[in-house]
Amino acid sequence: MQATAIGGVLEALRIGVGFLWTAAWAIIMGLTITSLVQVYVSKERMAGVLGDGDLSGLARATAFGAASSGCSFGAVAIGKGLFKKGAHAVNFLAFMFASTNLIVELGLMILLLLGWEFLLAELLGGVVLIAVMAVIVHLTLPENLFDDVRETLAERDRDAGVTEDPTCGMEGSDEYTLTTDGGETLRFCSEGCLETYRQQTASSGGWREELLSWGGWYRIANQYRKEWSMIWTDVVAGFLISGFVIVFVPQWVWNALFVQGDGLLVTAENAIMGVTIAVLSFVGSMGNVPFAVALWGGGISFAGVIAFVYADLITIPVLNVYRKYYGWKVMLYILGVFFVTMAFTGFLMELLFDALGIVPDLAGGETATEQTYFELNYTFYLNLVAFGLSGFLLFVYRRGLGAPGQYRDPVCGMRTDDSEPAATRDGETYYFCSRTCREAFEENPDEYATGRPMVTEGHDH
């Protein structure tokens, strides 16, 4: 019995890690493309981009979201900032969906793990879902519901002294602050966003000139690191959970949850149950793609799987964030609107794909347990290239090649200049990115004062 259990765990790990190996190059390449887009594609101010609740504003919100990828929690936090700035309810909801479901890295993962049919359903269905959601919101939105909540949210944040990160719109922190030449104190949500602001103010020239300089590649590397920091836990959890679900969940469980057979009622039940499982799964963002593979392997219908993939914005942890931000009424309204639109769109996609004769045939392929994941094939070579690219970006960031600021903060390693907080020890002057780092240095100088402050050679700006 014990040997059987150990064998099952090893097989689950083999499948989970195998899925990750299969999709690794796609994730890395997708995040690199996303970083390039976010660094070099100019955007209007967020609230202006989202505009009013008309078709033009909805289209811009969708496009902006697709170019602003992030995890579910990051999308919700940014959505809150957009909402506070006055974005229409339809548009900030569309932005959140697009930023978690219409992004490059997710599309590549779906293509590799589920097939082109699911990718087409994700992209086409994503547009349909946003359109359906917009119609439902316009027809059902209670009068003044969001306006009242917006005023309450803004007042609460003012009372609590909450300020927004000027680079991403998320909540700023006292730990990451910067004082401008005009005396304004800016607060950032993270070290990465603070450094992004420094890069934006220090950079000059167009994107072509930037890509020919270390400073331009440093900006990409910093954005790449930020993207990974948002999604890595969801990715790892999703792949590992999928392996254990495939190995340990017996077939009768899937048969009990999902009605088998043909017909509209069966398709509708599978779509509704797909969204329900997503709500309860606690797996969001890109982590739900390998989980969807487990569902597909269990014999769930096309509608159920694609509806599950859509539903990463209404998992229980994300719903709790809505509650904290907006209160119970808005949380329940968002849950209701997203649940209906996600289930309906999954249902609609199966009907459309069935009419076109392109619903994939599960019986025609290998199961997850039958597949051999680690072979000397195109995946191996693409992963070598992707890991090399990731290593290069990490090297650029860690070495601070082309980073703005002449000195390196001895505490956190960020670049800074002589206008920032400073401290002197044994005749040497050290410069810091923030008061927090200076205080950490002063509390334990022997830990950080290992030599002269590092000065950037060949400073680009």
DRENROFI-742648 format. One line per 8 residues: number of its first residue (from 1); for each residue x, y, z of C-alpha. Coordinates in Angstrom, 1 decimal, decimal comma. Layout:
NUM> X Y Z | ...
! end
This chain:
1> 0,0 0,0 0,0 | 2,8 2,4 1,0 | 4,7 1,5 -2,2 | 1,6 2,2 -4,3 | 1,1 5,6 -2,6 | 4,8 6,6 -3,2 | 4,5 5,5 -6,8 | 1,4 7,6 -7,2
9> 3,2 10,7 -5,8 | 6,2 10,2 -8,0 | 3,9 9,8 -11,1 | 2,0 12,9 -10,1 | 5,3 14,9 -9,8 | 6,5 13,5 -13,1 | 3,3 14,7 -14,9 | 3,3 18,1 -13,1
17> 7,0 18,8 -13,8 | 6,5 17,3 -17,3 | 3,8 19,8 -18,1 | 6,0 22,6 -16,8 | 8,9 21,4 -18,9 | 6,6 21,3 -22,0 | 5,4 24,9 -21,4 | 8,5 26,5 -20,0
25> 9,8 28,0 -23,3 | 6,3 29,4 -24,0 | 6,0 31,0 -20,6 | 9,5 32,6 -20,9 | 9,0 33,8 -24,4 | 5,5 35,1 -23,6 | 6,7 37,1 -20,6 | 9,6 38,5 -22,6
33> 7,2 39,7 -25,3 | 4,9 41,1 -22,6 | 7,8 43,0 -21,0 | 8,8 44,5 -24,4 | 5,2 45,6 -25,0 | 4,8 47,1 -21,6 | 8,2 48,9 -21,7 | 8,1 50,3 -25,2
41> 4,5 50,6 -26,3 | 3,3 54,0 -25,2 | -0,1 54,2 -23,5 | -2,4 57,0 -22,4 | -3,1 57,5 -18,8 | -5,1 54,5 -17,6 | -8,3 56,3 -16,7 | -8,3 58,1 -20,0
49> -7,7 54,9 -21,9 | -10,7 53,3 -20,3 | -13,0 56,2 -21,1 | -16,7 55,9 -20,8 | -18,9 52,9 -21,0 | -19,3 53,0 -24,8 | -18,0 50,6 -27,5 | -14,8 52,6 -28,1
57> -14,0 52,7 -24,4 | -14,7 48,9 -24,1 | -12,4 48,2 -27,0 | -9,6 50,3 -25,6 | -10,0 48,7 -22,2 | -9,7 45,2 -23,7 | -6,6 46,1 -25,7 | -5,0 47,8 -22,8
65> -5,7 44,8 -20,6 | -4,2 42,4 -23,1 | -1,0 44,5 -23,1 | -0,9 44,7 -19,3 | -0,7 41,1 -18,3 | -0,5 40,0 -14,7 | -1,8 37,5 -12,1 | -5,4 37,6 -11,0
73> -4,6 39,6 -7,8 | -2,5 42,1 -9,7 | -5,3 42,6 -12,3 | -7,8 43,2 -9,5 | -5,6 45,6 -7,7 | -4,9 47,6 -10,9 | -8,6 47,4 -11,7 | -9,3 49,1 -8,3
81> -7,0 52,0 -9,2 | -8,8 52,4 -12,6 | -12,1 52,3 -10,9 | -11,1 55,0 -8,4 | -10,0 57,2 -11,3 | -13,5 57,1 -12,7 | -13,4 54,2 -15,2 | -16,9 52,8 -16,1
89> -17,8 49,5 -14,4 | -18,0 47,7 -17,8 | -14,5 48,9 -18,8 | -12,6 48,0 -15,6 | -14,2 44,6 -15,6 | -13,2 44,1 -19,3 | -9,7 45,3 -18,4 | -9,4 42,7 -15,6
97> -10,6 39,8 -17,9 | -8,3 40,8 -20,8 | -5,2 41,2 -18,6 | -5,6 37,6 -17,3 | -7,1 35,8 -20,3 | -6,1 37,5 -23,5 | -2,3 37,5 -22,9 | 0,5 36,0 -25,0
105> 2,0 33,6 -22,4 | -1,5 32,2 -21,5 | -2,2 31,6 -25,2 | 1,0 29,8 -25,8 | 0,4 27,5 -22,8 | -3,1 26,7 -24,0 | -1,8 25,9 -27,5 | 0,9 23,5 -26,1
113> -1,1 21,8 -23,4 | -4,6 21,7 -24,8 | -4,4 22,4 -28,6 | -5,2 25,0 -31,2 | -9,0 24,5 -30,8 | -8,8 25,6 -27,1 | -6,6 28,6 -28,1 | -9,1 29,7 -30,7
121> -12,0 29,3 -28,2 | -10,0 31,3 -25,6 | -9,4 34,2 -27,9 | -12,7 34,3 -29,7 | -14,6 33,4 -26,6 | -12,7 36,1 -24,7 | -14,0 38,8 -27,1 | -17,6 37,3 -26,9
129> -17,5 37,1 -23,1 | -16,5 40,8 -22,8 | -19,3 41,8 -25,2 | -21,9 39,6 -23,3 | -20,6 41,0 -20,0 | -21,0 44,6 -21,3 | -24,6 43,9 -22,3 | -25,5 42,3 -19,0
137> -23,9 45,1 -17,0 | -25,7 47,8 -19,0 | -29,0 46,0 -18,5 | -28,7 45,1 -14,8 | -26,3 47,6 -13,2 | -28,2 49,0 -10,1 | -28,4 52,8 -10,3 | -25,6 54,5 -8,4
145> -24,2 51,2 -7,1 | -20,7 51,7 -8,3 | -20,8 55,5 -8,0 | -21,6 55,2 -4,3 | -18,9 52,6 -3,7 | -16,3 54,7 -5,7 | -16,9 57,7 -3,4 | -16,7 55,4 -0,3
153> -13,5 53,8 -1,5 | -11,8 57,1 -2,3 | -12,8 58,6 1,0 | -11,6 55,5 2,9 | -8,2 55,5 1,1 | -7,8 59,2 1,8 | -8,5 58,7 5,5 | -6,0 55,9 5,5
161> -3,4 57,9 3,7 | -3,4 55,5 0,7 | -1,5 56,7 -2,4 | -1,3 55,1 -5,8 | 1,8 53,9 -7,5 | 2,3 56,2 -10,5 | 3,6 53,4 -12,7 | 0,9 50,8 -12,3
169> -1,9 52,3 -10,3 | -1,7 49,8 -7,4 | -1,5 50,9 -3,8 | 1,8 52,5 -2,9 | 3,9 51,7 0,2 | 5,9 53,8 2,6 | 8,7 51,2 2,1 | 9,3 52,3 -1,5
177> 9,3 56,1 -1,8 | 11,0 58,7 -3,9 | 11,1 62,5 -3,6 | 11,0 64,3 -7,0 | 12,9 67,5 -7,8 | 9,7 69,4 -7,1 | 9,5 68,1 -3,6 | 6,6 65,6 -4,2
185> 6,8 62,3 -2,4 | 5,8 59,3 -4,6 | 5,0 55,9 -3,2 | 5,4 52,7 -5,1 | 3,9 49,2 -4,6 | 7,3 47,4 -5,0 | 11,0 47,8 -5,7 | 10,4 46,9 -9,3
193> 7,9 49,7 -9,9 | 10,1 52,3 -8,2 | 12,9 51,3 -10,4 | 10,6 51,4 -13,5 | 9,8 55,0 -12,6 | 13,5 55,8 -12,4 | 14,1 54,2 -15,8 | 11,2 56,2 -17,4
201> 12,6 59,5 -16,1 | 16,1 58,6 -17,1 | 15,6 57,1 -20,5 | 15,9 59,1 -23,7 | 15,3 58,5 -27,4 | 13,0 56,0 -29,1 | 12,7 52,3 -28,6 | 15,2 51,5 -31,4
209> 17,9 53,6 -29,6 | 16,9 52,1 -26,3 | 17,3 48,5 -27,5 | 20,8 49,3 -28,7 | 21,8 50,4 -25,1 | 22,2 48,5 -21,9 | 19,7 50,9 -20,3 | 17,0 49,7 -22,7
217> 17,7 46,1 -21,9 | 17,8 46,9 -18,2 | 14,2 48,2 -18,4 | 13,1 45,0 -20,1 | 14,9 42,8 -17,6 | 13,3 44,7 -14,7 | 9,8 44,3 -16,2 | 10,5 40,6 -16,9
225> 11,4 40,1 -13,2 | 8,2 41,9 -12,2 | 6,1 39,7 -14,4 | 7,6 36,6 -13,0 | 7,2 37,8 -9,4 | 3,4 38,1 -10,0 | 2,7 34,7 -11,5 | 5,3 32,2 -10,4
233> 3,3 30,8 -7,4 | 0,2 30,3 -9,5 | 2,2 28,6 -12,3 | 4,0 26,2 -10,0 | 0,9 25,4 -7,9 | -1,2 24,9 -11,1 | 1,3 22,4 -12,6 | 1,8 20,4 -9,5
241> -1,9 20,3 -8,5 | -2,7 19,1 -12,0 | -0,4 16,1 -11,7 | -2,0 15,1 -8,4 | -5,5 15,6 -9,7 | -4,8 13,4 -12,8 | -3,3 10,6 -10,7 | -5,4 10,6 -7,6
249> -8,9 11,7 -8,6 | -10,8 8,6 -9,7 | -13,0 8,7 -12,9 | -16,3 8,3 -10,9 | -15,7 11,8 -9,4 | -15,7 13,4 -12,8 | -18,7 11,3 -13,9 | -20,6 12,4 -10,8
257> -19,8 16,1 -11,2 | -20,2 16,4 -15,0 | -23,2 14,9 -16,8 | -22,2 12,6 -19,7 | -23,8 12,5 -23,1 | -25,0 14,8 -25,8 | -27,6 17,6 -25,9 | -27,9 21,3 -24,8
265> -28,7 20,5 -21,2 | -25,5 18,4 -20,9 | -23,4 21,1 -22,5 | -25,0 23,7 -20,2 | -24,4 21,6 -17,0 | -20,8 21,0 -17,9 | -20,2 24,8 -18,5 | -21,8 25,7 -15,2
273> -19,9 23,0 -13,3 | -16,6 24,1 -15,0 | -17,1 27,6 -13,6 | -18,1 26,2 -10,2 | -15,0 24,1 -9,9 | -12,9 27,2 -10,9 | -14,5 29,2 -8,1 | -13,5 26,5 -5,5
281> -10,1 25,5 -7,0 | -8,1 28,5 -5,5 | -5,9 28,3 -8,7 | -5,8 31,5 -10,7 | -4,1 33,1 -13,7 | -2,0 30,8 -15,8 | -2,0 28,1 -13,1 | -5,5 27,0 -14,2
289> -4,3 25,8 -17,7 | -2,6 22,6 -16,5 | -5,6 22,1 -14,1 | -7,8 22,3 -17,2 | -5,7 19,5 -18,8 | -6,7 17,3 -15,8 | -10,3 18,1 -16,4 | -10,1 17,4 -20,1
297> -8,4 14,1 -19,3 | -11,2 13,2 -17,0 | -13,7 13,4 -19,9 | -15,2 16,8 -19,2 | -16,8 18,5 -22,2 | -15,2 21,2 -24,3 | -17,7 23,7 -22,8 | -16,8 22,8 -19,2
305> -13,0 23,0 -19,8 | -13,1 26,4 -21,6 | -15,5 27,9 -19,0 | -13,1 26,7 -16,3 | -10,2 28,5 -18,0 | -12,2 31,7 -18,2 | -13,1 31,8 -14,5 | -9,8 32,7 -12,8
313> -11,2 36,0 -11,7 | -13,9 34,6 -9,4 | -11,9 32,1 -7,3 | -12,7 32,4 -3,5 | -9,5 34,3 -2,7 | -10,1 36,8 -5,5 | -13,7 37,2 -4,4 | -12,5 38,0 -0,9
321> -10,4 40,8 -2,4 | -13,4 42,2 -4,1 | -15,2 42,2 -0,8 | -12,4 44,1 1,0 | -12,2 46,7 -1,8 | -15,9 47,2 -2,7 | -18,1 45,5 -0,1 | -20,5 42,6 -0,3
329> -23,0 44,0 -2,8 | -20,4 44,8 -5,5 | -18,6 41,5 -4,8 | -21,8 39,5 -5,3 | -22,7 41,5 -8,4 | -19,3 40,9 -10,0 | -19,6 37,2 -9,1 | -23,0 37,0 -10,7
337> -22,1 38,8 -13,9 | -18,8 36,9 -14,4 | -20,4 33,5 -13,5 | -23,2 33,9 -16,0 | -21,0 35,3 -18,8 | -18,3 32,7 -18,4 | -20,7 29,7 -18,3 | -22,7 31,1 -21,2
345> -19,6 31,8 -23,3 | -18,3 28,3 -22,7 | -21,7 26,9 -23,7 | -21,7 29,1 -26,8 | -18,2 28,1 -27,8 | -19,0 24,4 -27,8 | -22,2 24,9 -29,9 | -20,2 27,0 -32,4
353> -17,2 24,6 -32,6 | -19,6 21,6 -32,8 | -21,4 23,3 -35,8 | -18,0 23,9 -37,4 | -16,9 20,3 -36,7 | -13,7 21,4 -34,8 | -14,4 20,2 -31,3 | -11,2 18,3 -30,4
361> -11,4 14,5 -29,9 | -10,0 13,5 -26,6 | -9,8 9,8 -27,6 | -7,4 10,6 -30,4 | -4,4 11,6 -28,2 | -2,2 10,3 -25,5 | -3,3 10,6 -21,9 | -1,0 12,5 -19,5
369> 0,2 9,3 -17,9 | 1,1 7,9 -21,3 | 3,2 10,8 -22,5 | 7,0 11,0 -22,3 | 7,9 14,6 -21,4 | 11,7 14,7 -21,3 | 13,0 13,9 -24,8 | 15,7 15,3 -27,1
377> 13,1 17,1 -29,3 | 12,1 20,6 -30,3 | 10,9 21,3 -26,7 | 14,4 20,6 -25,4 | 16,1 23,0 -27,8 | 13,4 25,7 -27,4 | 13,8 25,5 -23,6 | 17,6 25,9 -24,0
385> 17,1 29,1 -25,9 | 14,4 30,3 -23,5 | 16,6 29,6 -20,4 | 19,5 31,3 -22,1 | 17,3 34,4 -22,7 | 16,0 34,3 -19,1 | 19,6 34,0 -17,8 | 20,7 37,0 -19,9
393> 17,9 39,2 -18,6 | 18,6 38,1 -15,1 | 22,3 38,9 -15,6 | 21,5 42,4 -16,9 | 19,3 43,1 -14,0 | 21,6 41,7 -11,3 | 24,6 43,5 -12,6 | 22,6 46,7 -13,1
401> 23,9 47,2 -16,6 | 22,6 50,5 -17,8 | 20,5 51,1 -14,7 | 19,7 54,7 -13,8 | 21,7 56,0 -10,8 | 25,4 56,1 -10,3 | 25,6 54,1 -7,1 | 24,3 50,8 -5,9
409> 22,4 50,7 -2,6 | 24,4 48,4 -0,4 | 21,3 47,1 1,3 | 18,9 46,1 -1,6 | 21,3 46,4 -4,6 | 19,2 49,0 -6,4 | 20,9 51,8 -8,3 | 20,7 55,3 -6,9
417> 22,5 58,6 -7,1 | 23,8 61,2 -4,7 | 20,5 63,0 -4,3 | 19,1 60,1 -2,2 | 19,5 59,4 1,5 | 23,1 58,8 2,4 | 25,2 57,5 5,3 | 29,0 57,7 6,1
425> 31,1 55,0 7,7 | 34,8 54,9 8,0 | 35,2 57,8 5,7 | 33,1 56,2 2,9 | 29,7 57,5 1,8 | 26,9 55,1 0,9 | 23,8 56,1 -1,0 | 20,4 54,5 -0,6
433> 17,2 54,2 -2,6 | 15,0 55,0 0,4 | 15,0 55,9 4,1 | 14,1 52,2 4,9 | 17,3 50,9 3,4 | 19,4 53,6 5,1 | 17,8 52,7 8,5 | 18,6 49,0 7,8
441> 22,2 49,9 7,1 | 22,5 52,0 10,2 | 21,1 49,2 12,4 | 23,7 46,7 11,1 | 26,5 48,5 9,1 | 29,0 45,7 9,4 | 26,6 43,4 7,3 | 26,5 45,9 4,4
449> 29,7 47,9 4,5 | 31,8 45,4 2,6 | 33,7 47,9 0,5 | 33,4 51,0 -1,5 | 30,0 51,8 -3,0 | 29,8 50,3 -6,5 | 29,8 52,9 -9,3 | 28,3 52,1 -12,7
457> 30,9 52,0 -15,5 | 29,9 53,3 -18,8 | 26,7 54,9 -17,5 | 24,3 55,3 -20,3 | 22,3 58,3 -19,3
! end
